[in-house]
Amino acid sequence: MNTHTPGPWHCTDDLVIETPIEDGNGRVALVTVAKVARGGPHRVDNARLIAAAPDLLAALEQIETAWDSIPECDQVPEQLNDNSMWDEIRAAIAKAKGER
């Protein structure tokens, strides 16, 4: 499994995505994860999306785990039985982890 810089990530006004990291001696420093340098009118939205990436991945993993633990029954809402939706969720998780 690939790892990434742990979240939470935050987006600054300068569109730098950063996170606080402890150095092991009790000191915390802000580490730059990414900077959105280009993107025209979408720069701010792109930066916000990048900053949300660890949270989005964690949420999708929780959804996948919860879904996989539900016993098969016919009480599950029909839209949750859409295999293409689950394929997309699993593909997004795999992409985020570098597995595809």
MARKOL-930526 format. One record per atom (N, C-alpha, C): y, z, x; atom name. Coordinates in Angstrom, 2 decimals. Example, Ala and Ser with C-alpha at 12.3 -4.5 7.8 and 13.67 -1.06 7.14 Angstrom:
2
+---------+---------+---------+----+
:       v :       w :       u : at :
+---------+---------+---------+----+
:   -5.69 :    7.80 :   13.19 :  N :
:   -4.50 :    7.80 :   12.30 : CA :
:   -3.30 :    7.80 :   13.20 :  C :
:   -2.25 :    7.08 :   12.85 :  N :
:   -1.06 :    7.14 :   13.67 : CA :
:    0.03 :    7.87 :   12.90 :  C :
+---------+---------+---------+----+
END
This chain:
100
+---------+---------+---------+----+
:       v :       w :       u : at :
+---------+---------+---------+----+
:   -1.18 :    0.00 :    0.84 :  N :
:    0.00 :    0.00 :    0.00 : CA :
:    1.23 :    0.00 :    0.88 :  C :
:    2.15 :   -0.89 :    0.58 :  N :
:    3.41 :   -0.93 :    1.31 : CA :
:    4.30 :    0.21 :    0.83 :  C :
:    5.13 :    0.68 :    1.71 :  N :
:    6.08 :    1.72 :    1.32 : CA :
:    7.49 :    1.18 :    1.47 :  C :
:    8.38 :    1.81 :    0.80 :  N :
:    9.79 :    1.44 :    0.89 : CA :
:   10.59 :    2.70 :    1.12 :  C :
:   11.83 :    2.53 :    1.48 :  N :
:   12.70 :    3.69 :    1.63 : CA :
:   12.74 :    4.42 :    0.30 :  C :
:   12.43 :    5.71 :    0.30 :  N :
:   12.36 :    6.42 :   -0.98 : CA :
:   13.72 :    6.47 :   -1.68 :  C :
:   13.66 :    6.50 :   -2.99 :  N :
:   14.87 :    6.63 :   -3.80 : CA :
:   15.25 :    8.08 :   -3.93 :  C :
:   16.30 :    8.37 :   -4.59 :  N :
:   17.10 :    7.41 :   -5.35 : CA :
:   18.02 :    6.60 :   -4.45 :  C :
:   18.25 :    5.36 :   -4.85 :  N :
:   19.22 :    4.52 :   -4.16 : CA :
:   20.49 :    4.50 :   -5.00 :  C :
:   21.62 :    4.43 :   -4.33 :  N :
:   22.92 :    4.41 :   -5.01 : CA :
:   23.71 :    3.21 :   -4.52 :  C :
:   24.53 :    2.67 :   -5.40 :  N :
:   25.37 :    1.54 :   -5.05 : CA :
:   26.81 :    2.05 :   -4.91 :  C :
:   27.41 :    1.77 :   -3.76 :  N :
:   28.80 :    2.18 :   -3.53 : CA :
:   29.75 :    1.13 :   -4.09 :  C :
:   31.03 :    1.44 :   -4.09 :  N :
:   32.03 :    0.48 :   -4.55 : CA :
:   32.07 :   -0.76 :   -3.66 :  C :
:   31.60 :   -0.64 :   -2.41 :  N :
:   31.56 :   -1.77 :   -1.48 : CA :
:   30.26 :   -2.55 :   -1.60 :  C :
:   29.45 :   -2.25 :   -2.61 :  N :
:   28.17 :   -2.92 :   -2.88 : CA :
:   27.15 :   -2.70 :   -1.77 :  C :
:   27.21 :   -1.51 :   -1.19 :  N :
:   26.21 :   -1.08 :   -0.23 : CA :
:   25.22 :   -0.19 :   -0.98 :  C :
:   23.95 :   -0.49 :   -0.83 :  N :
:   22.92 :    0.33 :   -1.46 : CA :
:   22.43 :    1.31 :   -0.40 :  C :
:   22.55 :    2.59 :   -0.71 :  N :
:   22.21 :    3.62 :    0.27 : CA :
:   21.47 :    4.76 :   -0.39 :  C :
:   20.85 :    5.57 :    0.46 :  N :
:   20.11 :    6.72 :   -0.02 : CA :
:   20.22 :    7.85 :    0.99 :  C :
:   20.23 :    9.09 :    0.53 :  N :
:   20.23 :   10.20 :    1.49 : CA :
:   18.82 :   10.42 :    2.04 :  C :
:   18.72 :   10.55 :    3.35 :  N :
:   17.44 :   10.78 :    4.03 : CA :
:   17.58 :   12.02 :    4.91 :  C :
:   16.61 :   12.93 :    4.77 :  N :
:   16.61 :   14.12 :    5.63 : CA :
:   15.94 :   13.76 :    6.95 :  C :
:   16.50 :   14.24 :    8.05 :  N :
:   16.00 :   13.87 :    9.38 : CA :
:   14.89 :   14.79 :    9.90 :  C :
:   14.46 :   15.75 :    9.12 :  N :
:   13.41 :   16.66 :    9.57 : CA :
:   13.97 :   17.95 :   10.15 :  C :
:   15.25 :   17.96 :   10.50 :  N :
:   15.91 :   19.16 :   11.01 : CA :
:   16.85 :   19.76 :    9.98 :  C :
:   16.68 :   19.34 :    8.73 :  N :
:   17.52 :   19.88 :    7.67 : CA :
:   18.82 :   19.13 :    7.49 :  C :
:   19.08 :   18.13 :    8.32 :  N :
:   20.31 :   17.34 :    8.18 : CA :
:   20.03 :   16.13 :    7.30 :  C :
:   21.00 :   15.81 :    6.48 :  N :
:   20.88 :   14.66 :    5.58 : CA :
:   21.92 :   13.63 :    5.97 :  C :
:   21.48 :   12.40 :    6.06 :  N :
:   22.39 :   11.30 :    6.37 : CA :
:   22.19 :   10.21 :    5.33 :  C :
:   23.26 :    9.48 :    5.06 :  N :
:   23.14 :    8.33 :    4.17 : CA :
:   22.65 :    7.14 :    4.97 :  C :
:   21.60 :    6.52 :    4.49 :  N :
:   21.00 :    5.37 :    5.15 : CA :
:   21.25 :    4.14 :    4.28 :  C :
:   21.71 :    3.06 :    4.90 :  N :
:   21.93 :    1.83 :    4.18 : CA :
:   20.60 :    1.12 :    3.98 :  C :
:   20.31 :    0.80 :    2.74 :  N :
:   19.09 :    0.08 :    2.38 : CA :
:   19.39 :   -1.42 :    2.31 :  C :
:   20.54 :   -1.77 :    1.76 :  N :
:   20.92 :   -3.17 :    1.61 : CA :
:   22.41 :   -3.25 :    1.37 :  C :
:   22.94 :   -4.45 :    1.52 :  N :
:   24.33 :   -4.72 :    1.19 : CA :
:   24.39 :   -6.08 :    0.53 :  C :
:   25.03 :   -6.14 :   -0.60 :  N :
:   25.19 :   -7.41 :   -1.29 : CA :
:   26.47 :   -8.05 :   -0.77 :  C :
:   26.30 :   -9.08 :    0.03 :  N :
:   27.43 :   -9.72 :    0.67 : CA :
:   27.90 :  -10.95 :   -0.08 :  C :
:   27.00 :  -11.58 :   -0.81 :  N :
:   27.34 :  -12.79 :   -1.54 : CA :
:   26.75 :  -12.72 :   -2.92 :  C :
:   27.11 :  -13.65 :   -3.73 :  N :
:   26.55 :  -13.67 :   -5.07 : CA :
:   27.57 :  -13.99 :   -6.13 :  C :
:   28.78 :  -14.29 :   -5.68 :  N :
:   29.82 :  -14.68 :   -6.62 : CA :
:   30.03 :  -13.66 :   -7.70 :  C :
:   30.09 :  -14.13 :   -8.93 :  N :
:   30.40 :  -13.22 :  -10.04 : CA :
:   29.30 :  -12.23 :  -10.35 :  C :
:   28.13 :  -12.41 :   -9.75 :  N :
:   26.99 :  -11.53 :  -10.05 : CA :
:   26.77 :  -10.46 :   -9.00 :  C :
:   27.66 :  -10.34 :   -8.04 :  N :
:   27.47 :   -9.39 :   -6.94 : CA :
:   27.25 :   -7.97 :   -7.42 :  C :
:   28.10 :   -7.50 :   -8.33 :  N :
:   28.00 :   -6.11 :   -8.79 : CA :
:   26.69 :   -5.89 :   -9.55 :  C :
:   26.35 :   -6.81 :  -10.43 :  N :
:   25.09 :   -6.68 :  -11.18 : CA :
:   23.88 :   -6.75 :  -10.24 :  C :
:   23.92 :   -7.63 :   -9.24 :  N :
:   22.83 :   -7.71 :   -8.28 : CA :
:   22.68 :   -6.40 :   -7.51 :  C :
:   23.80 :   -5.83 :   -7.09 :  N :
:   23.76 :   -4.57 :   -6.35 : CA :
:   23.20 :   -3.44 :   -7.21 :  C :
:   23.60 :   -3.39 :   -8.47 :  N :
:   23.07 :   -2.36 :   -9.37 : CA :
:   21.57 :   -2.52 :   -9.57 :  C :
:   21.11 :   -3.76 :   -9.71 :  N :
:   19.68 :   -4.02 :   -9.89 : CA :
:   18.89 :   -3.60 :   -8.66 :  C :
:   19.40 :   -3.93 :   -7.48 :  N :
:   18.73 :   -3.52 :   -6.24 : CA :
:   18.67 :   -2.00 :   -6.16 :  C :
:   19.76 :   -1.33 :   -6.49 :  N :
:   19.80 :    0.13 :   -6.42 : CA :
:   18.81 :    0.77 :   -7.40 :  C :
:   18.53 :    0.09 :   -8.50 :  N :
:   17.60 :    0.62 :   -9.51 : CA :
:   16.14 :    0.33 :   -9.18 :  C :
:   15.88 :   -0.49 :   -8.17 :  N :
:   14.52 :   -0.94 :   -7.88 : CA :
:   13.49 :    0.19 :   -7.75 :  C :
:   13.73 :    1.25 :   -6.97 :  N :
:   12.71 :    2.30 :   -6.88 : CA :
:   12.44 :    2.97 :   -8.22 :  C :
:   13.48 :    3.14 :   -9.03 :  N :
:   13.31 :    3.77 :  -10.34 : CA :
:   12.53 :    2.84 :  -11.28 :  C :
:   12.83 :    1.55 :  -11.23 :  N :
:   12.12 :    0.58 :  -12.07 : CA :
:   10.64 :    0.52 :  -11.70 :  C :
:   10.35 :    0.50 :  -10.40 :  N :
:    8.96 :    0.47 :   -9.95 : CA :
:    8.23 :    1.73 :  -10.42 :  C :
:    8.84 :    2.88 :  -10.25 :  N :
:    8.20 :    4.13 :  -10.66 : CA :
:    7.95 :    4.14 :  -12.17 :  C :
:    8.90 :    3.65 :  -12.95 :  N :
:    8.73 :    3.62 :  -14.40 : CA :
:    7.59 :    2.69 :  -14.79 :  C :
:    7.52 :    1.52 :  -14.18 :  N :
:    6.44 :    0.59 :  -14.49 : CA :
:    5.08 :    1.17 :  -14.10 :  C :
:    5.02 :    1.83 :  -12.97 :  N :
:    3.75 :    2.45 :  -12.55 : CA :
:    3.33 :    3.54 :  -13.54 :  C :
:    4.29 :    4.31 :  -14.04 :  N :
:    3.96 :    5.35 :  -15.03 : CA :
:    3.46 :    4.72 :  -16.33 :  C :
:    4.10 :    3.63 :  -16.75 :  N :
:    3.67 :    2.95 :  -17.96 : CA :
:    2.26 :    2.41 :  -17.79 :  C :
:    2.01 :    1.78 :  -16.64 :  N :
:    0.68 :    1.22 :  -16.39 : CA :
:   -0.39 :    2.32 :  -16.38 :  C :
:   -0.10 :    3.44 :  -15.72 :  N :
:   -1.05 :    4.55 :  -15.66 : CA :
:   -1.31 :    5.12 :  -17.06 :  C :
:   -0.24 :    5.32 :  -17.82 :  N :
:   -0.39 :    5.86 :  -19.17 : CA :
:   -1.20 :    4.90 :  -20.05 :  C :
:   -0.90 :    3.62 :  -19.95 :  N :
:   -1.62 :    2.63 :  -20.76 : CA :
:   -3.10 :    2.61 :  -20.42 :  C :
:   -3.39 :    2.61 :  -19.12 :  N :
:   -4.78 :    2.54 :  -18.69 : CA :
:   -5.58 :    3.78 :  -19.09 :  C :
:   -4.90 :    4.89 :  -19.40 :  N :
:   -5.61 :    6.11 :  -19.77 : CA :
:   -5.81 :    6.24 :  -21.28 :  C :
:   -5.23 :    5.33 :  -22.06 :  N :
:   -5.39 :    5.39 :  -23.52 : CA :
:   -6.74 :    4.80 :  -23.90 :  C :
:   -7.55 :    5.54 :  -24.64 :  N :
:   -8.83 :    4.97 :  -25.07 : CA :
:   -8.58 :    3.81 :  -26.02 :  C :
:   -9.48 :    2.85 :  -26.00 :  N :
:   -9.32 :    1.71 :  -26.90 : CA :
:   -9.44 :    2.19 :  -28.34 :  C :
:   -8.49 :    1.80 :  -29.12 :  N :
:   -8.52 :    2.12 :  -30.54 : CA :
:   -7.60 :    1.14 :  -31.25 :  C :
:   -7.70 :    1.09 :  -32.54 :  N :
:   -6.87 :    0.14 :  -33.28 : CA :
:   -5.57 :    0.77 :  -33.76 :  C :
:   -5.20 :    1.94 :  -33.23 :  N :
:   -3.96 :    2.57 :  -33.61 : CA :
:   -2.81 :    2.22 :  -32.67 :  C :
:   -3.11 :    1.45 :  -31.64 :  N :
:   -2.09 :    1.03 :  -30.70 : CA :
:   -1.26 :   -0.05 :  -31.37 :  C :
:    0.08 :    0.06 :  -31.33 :  N :
:    0.91 :   -0.98 :  -31.96 : CA :
:    0.56 :   -2.37 :  -31.42 :  C :
:    0.57 :   -3.34 :  -32.30 :  N :
:    0.12 :   -4.70 :  -31.96 : CA :
:    0.85 :   -5.28 :  -30.74 :  C :
:    2.17 :   -5.04 :  -30.64 :  N :
:    2.92 :   -5.62 :  -29.52 : CA :
:    2.48 :   -5.06 :  -28.17 :  C :
:    1.87 :   -3.87 :  -28.15 :  N :
:    1.38 :   -3.31 :  -26.89 : CA :
:    0.04 :   -3.91 :  -26.48 :  C :
:   -0.58 :   -4.65 :  -27.37 :  N :
:   -1.83 :   -5.32 :  -27.05 : CA :
:   -1.61 :   -6.73 :  -26.51 :  C :
:   -0.36 :   -7.08 :  -26.25 :  N :
:   -0.02 :   -8.39 :  -25.72 : CA :
:   -0.37 :   -8.42 :  -24.23 :  C :
:   -1.49 :   -9.06 :  -23.89 :  N :
:   -1.95 :   -9.09 :  -22.51 : CA :
:   -0.96 :   -9.73 :  -21.57 :  C :
:   -0.18 :  -10.71 :  -22.05 :  N :
:    0.78 :  -11.37 :  -21.16 : CA :
:    1.87 :  -10.38 :  -20.71 :  C :
:    2.24 :   -9.45 :  -21.59 :  N :
:    3.23 :   -8.44 :  -21.22 : CA :
:    2.67 :   -7.55 :  -20.10 :  C :
:    1.41 :   -7.14 :  -20.24 :  N :
:    0.80 :   -6.28 :  -19.22 : CA :
:    0.59 :   -7.05 :  -17.93 :  C :
:    0.27 :   -8.34 :  -18.04 :  N :
:    0.15 :   -9.17 :  -16.84 : CA :
:    1.48 :   -9.22 :  -16.09 :  C :
:    2.58 :   -9.34 :  -16.83 :  N :
:    3.91 :   -9.38 :  -16.21 : CA :
:    4.25 :   -8.05 :  -15.55 :  C :
:    3.91 :   -6.95 :  -16.21 :  N :
:    4.17 :   -5.63 :  -15.64 : CA :
:    3.37 :   -5.46 :  -14.35 :  C :
:    2.10 :   -5.79 :  -14.39 :  N :
:    1.26 :   -5.65 :  -13.19 : CA :
:    1.72 :   -6.60 :  -12.08 :  C :
:    2.17 :   -7.79 :  -12.44 :  N :
:    2.66 :   -8.74 :  -11.44 : CA :
:    3.95 :   -8.22 :  -10.80 :  C :
:    4.81 :   -7.60 :  -11.59 :  N :
:    6.06 :   -7.05 :  -11.05 : CA :
:    5.77 :   -5.89 :  -10.09 :  C :
:    4.82 :   -5.05 :  -10.44 :  N :
:    4.43 :   -3.94 :   -9.56 : CA :
:    3.86 :   -4.50 :   -8.27 :  C :
:    2.98 :   -5.48 :   -8.37 :  N :
:    2.36 :   -6.07 :   -7.17 : CA :
:    3.43 :   -6.73 :   -6.30 :  C :
:    4.37 :   -7.41 :   -6.91 :  N :
:    5.44 :   -8.07 :   -6.14 : CA :
:    6.28 :   -7.03 :   -5.41 :  C :
:    6.61 :   -5.95 :   -6.09 :  N :
:    7.41 :   -4.89 :   -5.46 : CA :
:    6.69 :   -4.24 :   -4.29 :  C :
:    5.35 :   -4.22 :   -4.36 :  N :
:    4.56 :   -3.60 :   -3.30 : CA :
:    4.11 :   -4.60 :   -2.25 :  C :
:    4.52 :   -5.87 :   -2.39 :  N :
:    4.15 :   -6.89 :   -1.43 : CA :
:    2.70 :   -7.32 :   -1.52 :  C :
:    2.11 :   -7.12 :   -2.68 :  N :
:    0.70 :   -7.45 :   -2.87 : CA :
:    0.51 :   -8.86 :   -3.40 :  C :
:    1.59 :   -9.55 :   -3.69 :  N :
:    1.51 :  -10.94 :   -4.17 : CA :
:    2.57 :  -11.75 :   -3.51 :  C :
+---------+---------+---------+----+
END
